Amino acid sequence: MKIRDIIVLIVIFLIYAVLIISFDIGIPCVFYEITGLYCPGCGITRLCLSLFEGDIYQAFRYNPIIFINLPILFILFVLNIFFKKNKNIKKITDVIIIFLATITIIFGVIRNIPIFSFLAPTQIR
């Protein structure tokens, strides 16, 4: 991914954030709408908006696994940029990404089990 692509993604996110904040227009989770179950990504938009507002705890409550994964993925992304020719770094980052994806899928399953209902996207106010 090139720097230009990253800038485009950031601009799209900022436009989307302004639309949500100004006009309360959001994209509903299609998986939740169809099944009534939370997908591993449910709460990401609200997480990002909470981070945008500086509310760290609320961001964590909306989607804890993505909250934890985002900084790790950012670090891996930076490592890949600076050490792109190093095969060992590439192998390590690939293993970590597979591990994070597996944990995220498991999180998506257990957050729908009633005993783990505290993992559902929750507004604390």
Secondary structure, DSSP 8 states (H G I E B T S, - for coil): --HHHHHHHHHHHHHHHHHHHHH------HHHHHHSS--TTTTHHHHHHHHHHT-HHHHHHH-HHHHHHHHHHHHHHHHHHHTTT-HHHHHHHHHHHHHHHHHHHHHHHHTTSGGGGGGS-----
